[in-house]
Amino acid sequence: LIVTALGDPKPEDERAEGRNVVLLIDTSASMAAIDVTGGVDRLDIARQNAREVLASLGPLDNVMLVTMDGQLRPLTPFVKESAILSQQVADLTTTATPADIRQALRFVRDAVRSKPEAELHLFSDGAFADSFQEASKVLPSQVRVRHHAAGESGANVAITAFNARRYIRNLQDYELYVEIRNYFERSVEVELQLYADDTLAEIKKLTLPPLKSTRQFFPDQGFSGKKL
């Protein structure tokens, strides 16, 4: 039995090739939302899910790591050393851009075109301008797709515009303009915080109407730092 085991016998029909797995991780702005259980934000949940997939890969499997926001970033080619991807996953951060799912899935299509046993693992909250179902039609039919959802709420509140203008009479004073959008279908109470460098300068409590933008002006803001 020992000699037989050392010979590593396999059935004749056992495949000699592993899977070709693409990990597509959403790093767009909405992944910074904190409406999650068991994580800091949505991206943190995506990181946890991605590490679980990496841990499940076998020695014959190949894996590629790709991030998606306003731009597509292939971080690795297909590699067998999946352990080296764990640190890259841990270092991911969100950006201030929306996710371009169409561009991402076109890239995946080209990456797996000649690859057998292809799988796509998408780690995202699904907050795309385009429909995922429509965008995924570009993928070959044999590609297995799994969406690892991150986030527990589809609605959001966001700062959609911010601008500062100096007063000519005093170059140390500014007028600030802020626009806040409520994407919920109900009114929401929020606390708007204005920071001058890293110091909290002003707090304003607001009630935002459903599905509308609210504009706020802050006149005569004295500021001599670098960042508002």
C-alpha positions in Angstrom: 0.0 0.0 0.0 2.9 2.4 0.8 4.6 1.7 -2.5 1.3 2.2 -4.4 0.6 5.5 -2.6 4.1 6.7 -3.5 3.3 6.1 -7.1 0.4 8.6 -6.8 -2.1 6.7 -9.0 -4.8 8.7 -10.7 -7.8 7.8 -12.9 -7.0 8.1 -16.6 -9.7 10.7 -17.1 -8.4 13.0 -14.3 -7.6 16.4 -15.6 -3.9 17.4 -15.5 -4.7 21.2 -15.6 -6.1 23.3 -12.9 -8.6 26.1 -12.9 -7.9 29.6 -14.3 -9.4 32.0 -11.7 -9.7 35.8 -12.1 -10.3 37.7 -8.8 -12.0 41.0 -9.8 -12.1 43.3 -6.8 -14.2 46.5 -6.9 -12.2 49.5 -5.3 -14.6 52.2 -6.4 -16.0 55.0 -4.2 -19.1 53.1 -3.0 -16.9 50.3 -1.5 -15.9 52.8 1.2 -19.5 52.6 2.6 -19.6 51.2 6.2 -23.0 49.5 6.0 -21.5 46.1 6.7 -21.4 43.5 9.5 -18.1 42.0 10.3 -15.8 44.5 8.6 -14.6 48.1 8.6 -16.2 48.9 5.2 -17.4 47.1 2.0 -13.8 46.8 0.7 -12.8 45.1 4.0 -15.5 42.5 3.4 -14.3 42.1 -0.2 -10.7 41.5 1.1 -11.9 38.8 3.5 -13.9 37.0 0.8 -10.9 37.2 -1.7 -8.6 35.7 0.9 -11.0 32.8 1.4 -11.0 32.1 -2.3 -7.2 32.3 -2.4 -7.0 29.8 0.5 -9.3 27.3 -1.4 -7.1 27.2 -4.6 -5.2 24.0 -5.4 -1.6 23.5 -6.6 -2.7 23.3 -10.2 -4.8 26.4 -10.2 -3.8 29.7 -11.8 -5.0 33.0 -10.4 -5.0 36.6 -11.6 -5.8 39.6 -9.4 -7.5 42.6 -11.0 -9.0 45.8 -9.4 -11.8 47.8 -10.9 -12.9 51.4 -10.4 -12.9 54.2 -13.0 -9.8 52.4 -14.4 -9.0 48.7 -14.7 -5.8 47.6 -13.0 -4.4 44.0 -13.6 -2.1 43.6 -10.6 -0.8 40.2 -11.7 -0.7 37.8 -14.6 -2.0 34.3 -14.1 0.2 32.8 -11.4 0.3 29.5 -9.4 1.8 31.1 -6.3 -1.6 32.3 -4.9 0.0 33.0 -1.5 1.9 36.0 -2.9 -1.5 37.7 -3.7 -2.6 37.9 -0.1 -0.5 41.0 0.7 -1.6 42.7 -2.5 -5.3 42.1 -1.5 -4.6 43.5 2.0 -3.1 46.7 0.6 -6.0 47.6 -1.6 -7.7 51.0 -1.0 -10.8 52.7 -2.5 -10.7 55.5 -5.0 -13.1 58.4 -5.7 -14.3 57.0 -9.0 -17.3 54.8 -10.0 -16.8 51.2 -11.2 -16.7 50.6 -14.9 -18.1 47.0 -15.1 -18.2 46.9 -18.9 -14.6 47.6 -19.3 -13.7 45.1 -16.6 -15.7 42.3 -18.1 -14.3 42.9 -21.6 -10.8 42.5 -20.0 -11.8 39.3 -18.3 -13.2 38.0 -21.6 -9.9 38.6 -23.4 -7.8 37.2 -20.4 -9.7 33.8 -20.3 -10.4 33.5 -24.1 -8.0 30.6 -24.6 -8.1 29.3 -21.0 -9.9 26.1 -20.0 -11.7 25.8 -16.7 -12.1 29.6 -16.4 -13.7 31.2 -13.3 -14.5 34.8 -12.4 -14.9 35.8 -8.8 -16.4 39.3 -8.5 -16.0 41.1 -5.2 -18.3 44.1 -5.3 -21.4 45.8 -3.9 -22.9 45.8 -7.4 -23.3 49.6 -7.5 -22.7 49.9 -11.3 -24.0 52.5 -13.7 -24.4 49.6 -16.2 -26.4 46.4 -15.6 -24.1 43.5 -14.6 -26.4 41.1 -16.4 -26.0 43.0 -19.6 -22.3 43.6 -19.2 -21.6 39.9 -18.5 -23.0 38.9 -21.9 -19.5 39.5 -23.3 -18.1 36.6 -21.3 -17.8 33.2 -23.0 -20.6 30.9 -21.9 -18.2 28.4 -20.3 -16.8 30.9 -17.8 -18.2 30.3 -14.3 -19.1 33.5 -12.5 -19.6 34.1 -8.8 -20.5 37.4 -7.2 -19.3 37.8 -3.6 -21.6 40.7 -2.4 -20.3 43.3 -0.1 -22.7 45.8 1.5 -26.1 45.5 3.1 -27.9 48.6 1.8 -28.4 49.8 -1.8 -29.0 53.4 -0.9 -26.5 56.1 0.0 -25.8 59.7 1.0 -22.9 61.4 -0.7 -21.1 64.7 -1.2 -21.5 65.3 -4.9 -19.9 68.7 -5.2 -17.5 70.8 -3.2 -15.8 74.1 -4.1 -14.0 77.0 -2.4 -13.7 80.6 -3.6 -11.4 83.3 -2.1 -12.7 86.7 -1.2 -10.8 89.4 -3.1 -11.0 91.8 -0.1 -9.2 89.2 2.1 -7.3 86.3 0.7 -7.4 84.4 4.0 -11.3 84.2 3.8 -13.2 81.8 1.7 -16.8 81.0 0.6 -17.5 77.3 0.5 -20.1 75.5 -1.6 -21.2 71.9 -0.8 -23.8 69.8 -2.5 -25.2 66.6 -0.8 -27.3 64.0 -2.5 -29.7 61.7 -0.7 -30.3 58.5 -2.7 -32.8 57.1 -0.2 -36.5 57.1 -1.0 -37.1 58.8 2.4 -35.8 61.8 4.3 -32.5 61.3 6.1 -30.9 63.3 8.9 -27.2 63.8 8.5 -24.3 65.7 10.1 -22.1 67.6 7.7 -18.6 68.1 9.1 -16.1 70.7 7.6 -12.4 70.1 8.4 -9.7 72.7 7.9 -6.5 70.5 7.5 -7.2 68.0 10.3 -9.1 70.3 12.6 -12.9 70.1 12.8 -14.0 73.7 11.9 -17.8 73.4 11.6 -20.7 71.0 12.1 -24.1 71.4 10.5 -27.1 69.1 11.0 -29.3 68.7 7.9 -32.4 67.0 6.9 -32.1 65.8 3.3 -35.3 65.3 1.2 -35.6 61.9 -0.6 -33.9 61.5 -3.9 -32.8 65.1 -4.1 -29.7 67.2 -3.8 -29.2 69.9 -1.1 -26.8 72.8 -1.6 -25.1 74.5 1.4 -23.0 77.7 1.4 -20.5 78.6 4.2 -19.5 82.3 3.9 -16.6 84.0 5.6 -14.5 80.9 6.4 -11.1 81.9 7.7 -8.4 79.4 6.6 -4.7 79.5 6.2 -3.9 75.8 5.9 -3.6 73.5 2.9 -6.7 71.4 2.8 -10.4 71.9 3.3 
